[in-house]
Amino acid sequence: MTRYSLDQLRQRYVIEGRPLEASLEEILRADTRPGARAILASIEKRRFENRSEGQRLRKMLRFETLLWDQGQDAVAGVDEAGMSPLAGPVAAAAVILKPGTRITGIDDSKKLDATSREALAKEIREKAASWSVAFVEVEEIDTINIYWAGILAMRRAVEGLGVVPQHLLIDAKRLKDMAIPQQAIIKGDTKSASIAAASILAKVSRDAVMRTLDTRHPGYGFADHKGYPVRAHYNALARLGACPAHRRSFGPVRNALGLPPLPPWPLASERAGATSGPEA
């Protein structure tokens, strides 16, 4: 049929994913053998998936593209990770993608497995015009409460960028004490590629910190559950008590220490009405 056997064609165009030349595709389409049909089917499936991914990425970049078209090249996506765990810091990231950047597979970090997040984080760092990751430590969380800790982490991430952003796209929040035009997008990590990129960097960076804390405070399982309130973590708290990595402003940790509950934090409506957070 060609100078290649079907096994060689499968290796080149299915396994390696090389583009199929039009002349060779015509030959394959005329070949009625099941092996040739299977190769064509695999190639067509990949093309369909590539088109679907392209459409998804265009949708994920609609907020950025609108701003890029207005001449605002430095659009930063901002997101945090680690608001609900009982231990460890809050992390936040800010990412400025170069106009037109497309990173295949980028999505809300919670939808990705650890291997995909690590690979995407590497690609994001390589392709971004600028990126920054910042933390708010446990002692700060216990001083200013977790809501303001998340705000502070995002502010630090933005301030850590090597490029001053012209516009911020933020997952569901606003940084009211920053004089930068910004947009709060509900579920932004599923709707904006820049915010998704920030969510990935924040998650990957925080997970690395939790693995380090696992070696410092063995027995709690931080490397596995990353400090989140899961059964294994509750059991470890009951067995070992709290360690320095635990957030003492959180109810389950206070229970483990025999401390009384703290007064309730402000309601979401009261927080939304606040003009600025505590000073760093």
ABEGO torsion letter per residue (X at the ends): XBABBAAAAAAAAAAAGBBBBAAAAAAAAABABAAAAAAAAAAAAAAAAAAAAAAAAAAAAAAAAAAAAAGBABBBBBBBBGAABABEBBBBBBBBBBBGBBBBGBBBAAABBAAAAAAAAAAAAAABABBBBBBBBAAAAAAAEAAAAAAAAAAAAAAABABBBABBBBBGBBBAABBBBBBBBBGAAAABAAAAAAAAAAAAAAAAAAAAAAAABBGAGAAAAGGBBBAAAAAAAAAAEBBAABBAABAAAAAAAGBBBBBBBBBAAAAAABABBBBX
